[in-house]
Amino acid sequence: MGDADGPPAAGIPDEPLAALAAHGPRYRLGLGSPPQGETDWLAADRLLDPYGPELSRLLDTEHRGSGHRTAHAAALTLIAVYAGRVTAAAVLHWALTGRVLDVRPENVLLRPDPGHGIAGVRLRTFRMLDGSGTGAETIQHVVLTRHLLPLADALRKRTRAGLRQLRGGVAHGCATALAASSADPAQLARRWTAFLDGAPGGLAPLGDVVTVTRRDGTPRLVYLRRTCCLFYTSAEAVRCVSCCLTSRDERIAAYAARP
């Protein structure tokens, strides 16, 4: 994957970042160093050390904020919300344009949410990474090989959470990066298939996407998990709408009932 590690392609940040933010808060990216006085940002590449202070802080923040009973349950929830926020803009941008935004961990800063999840994401530098064809191999390399799968491995070593469940969270978060958008669900479904084709980590069997029609008549892509993030063991004590402990028909109905 020399293209993904090579020189950046030229790009102007204002337009693509604004266009991504228009799809919703999860796709909002800051650029450059954090504002002065904000000291709670973490470097994503430092999270890949399973025993480093940065991963400890991120995991502890999620553990306390979500009220999980165990560290391994907090890890399973964390990887899903991380994949659904930190790399979401890059996955959606690729799905819509075929171009790959640089979200390699050394280019990403993130801010933990004291309540639950990720409060903010910043890129150190705006760049697009060259790739051939649809860029599927490049987005897989940047998002999965370089970022999310190593983070899942670090969380497994740190908490002994199951690797299949952690990778299920990776798949869920990446699918949510598409499903949370109001873009054409047929196009998004095709791009999800392309994203999974030959992808590392064995993500394809861990869930599938379907299109539902919501109450307002709009079609939306949704993801149905085959692994559990254990969020029902958190202080909220509720199953997420994609929970594999709920029947497929019930999940589809719940998604369709959303406004």
C-alpha positions in Angstrom: 0.0 0.0 0.0 2.7 2.5 -1.0 0.0 5.0 -2.2 -1.4 5.4 1.3 2.0 6.1 2.8 3.3 8.3 0.0 3.2 12.1 -0.6 -0.2 13.8 0.0 -2.3 14.8 -2.9 -3.2 18.5 -3.0 -6.5 19.6 -1.6 -8.3 22.6 -0.2 -9.8 21.8 3.3 -12.6 24.3 3.6 -15.0 22.8 1.0 -14.7 19.1 1.8 -14.7 19.6 5.6 -17.8 21.8 5.4 -19.5 19.4 3.1 -18.8 16.5 5.5 -20.0 18.5 8.5 -23.3 19.2 6.7 -24.1 15.4 7.0 -24.1 15.7 10.8 -22.0 16.2 13.9 -20.2 12.9 13.7 -18.6 14.0 10.5 -17.3 17.3 11.9 -13.5 17.6 11.9 -11.2 20.3 13.3 -8.0 21.2 11.7 -4.6 21.9 13.2 -3.6 22.2 16.9 -6.4 22.3 19.5 -7.4 25.8 20.8 -5.2 27.2 23.5 -6.0 25.9 26.9 -7.6 22.6 25.8 -5.3 20.0 27.2 -7.5 17.0 27.0 -6.8 16.0 23.4 -5.2 12.6 22.7 -2.9 11.6 19.8 -4.5 8.7 18.1 -1.2 7.0 17.4 -0.4 6.9 21.1 -3.5 4.9 21.7 -2.0 1.9 20.0 0.2 1.1 22.9 -1.9 -1.2 25.0 -0.3 -0.1 28.3 0.3 3.5 27.5 -1.2 6.4 29.5 -3.3 7.6 26.5 -5.2 4.4 26.0 -5.6 4.2 29.8 -7.2 7.6 29.9 -9.5 7.0 26.9 -10.7 3.6 28.3 -11.0 4.9 31.9 -13.1 7.9 30.6 -15.4 5.6 28.7 -15.6 3.2 31.7 -16.6 5.9 34.1 -18.9 7.8 31.7 -20.9 4.8 30.5 -21.0 3.2 33.9 -19.9 -0.2 32.6 -19.2 -2.9 35.2 -16.1 -4.3 33.6 -13.2 -2.9 31.6 -13.7 -5.4 28.7 -17.3 -4.2 28.3 -16.2 -0.6 28.2 -13.6 -1.6 25.5 -16.3 -3.2 23.4 -18.5 -0.1 23.6 -15.5 2.2 23.1 -14.3 0.6 19.8 -17.7 0.9 18.3 -18.2 4.6 19.1 -14.6 5.3 18.2 -15.0 3.8 14.7 -18.3 5.5 14.3 -16.8 8.9 15.0 -13.0 9.2 14.6 -12.7 7.7 11.2 -16.4 8.2 10.1 -15.7 11.3 8.0 -13.1 9.5 5.9 -15.3 6.5 5.3 -18.2 8.7 4.2 -16.0 11.0 2.1 -14.6 7.9 0.3 -18.1 6.5 -0.3 -19.3 9.7 -1.8 -16.2 10.8 -3.8 -13.8 7.9 -4.1 -11.1 10.0 -2.4 -9.4 9.1 0.8 -9.0 11.6 3.6 -5.8 11.1 5.7 -7.0 9.6 9.0 -3.9 7.6 9.7 -3.5 7.6 13.5 -0.4 9.9 13.4 -2.5 12.6 11.7 -5.5 12.4 14.2 -6.2 14.0 17.5 -9.3 13.2 19.5 -11.1 14.4 22.6 -12.8 11.9 25.0 -16.3 12.7 26.0 -16.6 12.5 29.8 -20.2 11.2 29.4 -19.7 8.6 26.7 -17.9 8.4 23.4 -15.8 10.9 21.5 -16.4 14.7 21.9 -14.2 15.9 19.1 -11.8 15.0 16.3 -9.1 17.0 14.7 -6.7 16.4 11.8 -3.1 17.7 12.3 -2.9 18.3 8.5 -5.5 18.2 5.8 -4.5 15.8 2.9 -6.0 13.4 0.5 -4.1 10.1 -0.1 -3.7 8.9 -3.7 -5.3 5.6 -4.6 -6.2 3.7 -7.7 -9.7 3.0 -9.0 -12.3 3.5 -6.4 -9.7 3.8 -3.6 -11.2 0.8 -1.7 -7.7 -0.7 -1.0 -6.5 2.7 0.2 -9.4 3.3 2.5 -9.1 -0.2 3.9 -5.4 0.4 4.6 -5.8 3.8 6.2 -8.9 3.1 8.3 -8.5 -0.6 9.1 -4.9 -1.8 8.7 -3.3 1.4 10.1 -5.9 2.6 12.6 -8.9 0.6 13.8 -7.6 -2.9 13.8 -4.4 -2.1 15.7 -6.6 -0.2 18.2 -8.8 -3.3 18.6 -5.7 -5.4 19.2 -4.5 -2.9 21.8 -7.8 -3.1 23.6 -7.8 -6.9 23.5 -4.3 -7.0 25.1 -5.3 -4.4 27.7 -8.8 -5.7 28.7 -8.9 -9.3 27.4 -12.1 -8.4 25.4 -12.8 -10.9 22.7 -11.2 -10.1 19.3 -14.3 -11.1 17.3 -16.4 -8.8 19.4 -13.9 -5.9 19.1 -13.8 -6.4 15.3 -17.6 -6.5 15.4 -17.4 -3.0 16.9 -15.1 -1.9 14.1 -17.5 -3.1 11.5 -20.5 -1.5 13.2 -18.7 1.8 13.5 -17.6 1.8 9.9 -21.1 0.9 8.7 -22.6 3.5 10.9 -20.3 6.1 9.2 -22.4 5.4 6.1 -25.8 4.6 7.7 -25.9 7.9 9.7 -25.8 9.8 6.4 -28.9 10.7 4.4 -27.1 10.0 1.2 -28.6 7.6 -1.3 -28.8 4.2 0.5 -28.4 2.2 -2.7 -25.0 4.0 -3.4 -24.0 3.6 0.3 -24.8 -0.1 0.2 -22.7 -0.6 -2.9 -19.8 1.2 -1.3 -20.1 -0.9 1.9 -19.8 -4.0 -0.2 -16.7 -2.5 -1.9 -15.3 -1.5 1.6 -15.6 -5.1 2.8 -14.3 -6.7 -0.4 -10.9 -8.1 0.5 -10.8 -6.1 3.7 -8.5 -7.3 6.6 -10.0 -8.3 9.9 -12.7 -10.7 8.7 -15.4 -8.0 9.0 -17.9 -9.2 6.4 -19.5 -12.0 8.5 -20.0 -9.7 11.5 -23.2 -8.0 10.3 -25.1 -6.8 7.2 -26.8 -3.7 5.9 -30.4 -3.4 4.9 -32.5 -0.4 3.7 -35.5 0.6 5.7 -38.2 3.2 5.1 -38.6 5.6 8.0 -41.9 7.1 9.2 -41.3 10.2 7.1 -41.0 8.0 4.0 -37.3 8.4 3.5 -35.2 5.3 2.8 -32.1 4.8 5.1 -29.3 2.3 5.3 -29.0 0.5 8.6 -26.6 -2.1 10.0 -27.6 -5.2 11.8 -24.8 -6.6 14.1 -23.9 -10.2 14.7 -21.7 -9.4 17.7 -22.6 -7.6 21.0 -21.0 -4.5 22.4 -22.4 -5.2 25.9 -23.8 -1.7 26.1 -26.8 -3.2 27.9 -24.5 -3.8 30.9 -23.8 0.0 31.1 -25.5 2.3 33.5 -28.1 3.0 30.8 -29.0 -0.7 30.8 -30.5 -0.6 27.3 -29.8 -2.5 24.2 -28.6 -0.5 21.2 -31.0 -0.6 18.3 -28.6 -2.8 16.3 -28.1 -5.3 19.2 -27.7 -8.9 18.1 -29.7 -10.0 21.2 -32.8 -8.5 19.6 -34.4 -10.3 16.7 -33.7 -9.2 13.1 -37.4 -8.3 12.5 -37.6 -6.2 15.7 -34.4 -4.3 14.9 -35.6 -3.5 11.4 -39.0 -2.3 12.8 -37.2 -0.2 15.4 -35.1 1.5 12.8 -38.1 2.1 10.6 -40.0 3.7 13.5 -37.4 6.4 13.9 -38.4 9.9 12.7 
